[in-house]
Amino acid sequence: MQKKKHILVASSLTTALLFNVLTPTMAMHDASNSAKRNDVIESLYELDKSMEAAEGLSEAELAKKVFNSLTPEAQQKFVDFMVKQSETGDSSLLDYHQEVIGKVEKVNNKMEKMPNKTALKADPLDILSTKLDRLKLPRPVYYSFMAVGGGIAAAAADGPLPIGDIIGVLIAVGAGAVVGYYWDEIEPKFDEIIEAFQDSFTAMADEIVEAFNYLYAKGIIYYYDIPKRLLNDKGDGVDLGQFDKRIDGKTRENEKTGWSIQKDRGNKPHGGSAWKLRDSKGNRKATLDDTGKILRE
């Protein structure tokens, strides 16, 4: 496992939270927007030091980190769901929890009788569990995302959460370390993971997409060491104006870094893709839209 893979998502999450927390202030002080945004971007390259404490943890220790980072309310909601799920015949999540965290004590040695499911609105965690289970994620990742779901459900008790609060839950839960640890398995299924959360928390589906897309972009920026001078003000992509040397009809280069962008003219460009971002050696690092925002690797 490479160190950068281990910490990239946690670092990205924290940076994303900082950005969203600062956004209202930025709107009120336009003159300081650029400086504050640059401070946020800069923090992305410094956060690896603060994440080194997570290095070398075992699978069980990572899972404990996730659960212990939940608020008491979120812990209770998560445990209640695992117990309820086990009573309907699927004990895999509870078994894993008891294996790595410890035995769950039932209140008065018995659980409250389950009400008729058809009479109730679908539990977001039921939906999330079903959809994530289909993705065949590594157990710690599945557990981590379910803990995130519990955290979102608890935090959204009084209503849908804004983007910054969703990212805040991800950070508070500590899921970033687990996700980063299994980045190779996670990355190809990232869109499906987002869809699982969207379908589970429909009232904040748009906010979930934005939060996860921002996270993904920041992860790529960090993982591939995209030069800071190339980044846009938001830090979610590159400034196309930095590539001012025309190589040919479809390629432009930034002379100082050697990085380049090439028009995406494949047979089937999709998902809004407009440019390919390449490093100084010509290796493709990211796909960009027509504004320079990172869409995917």
PyMOL commands that set and color helices and strands:
alter all, ss='L'
color gray80, all
select helices_A, chain A and resi 3-28+30-54+59-69+72-87+92-100+107-109+117-119+124-133+139-155+163-173+175-181+183-200+202-223+228-230+240-242
alter helices_A, ss='H'
color red, helices_A
select strands_A, chain A and resi 245-246+251-253+260-263+275-278+284-288+294-296
alter strands_A, ss='S'
color yellow, strands_A
deselect
rebuild
show_as cartoon
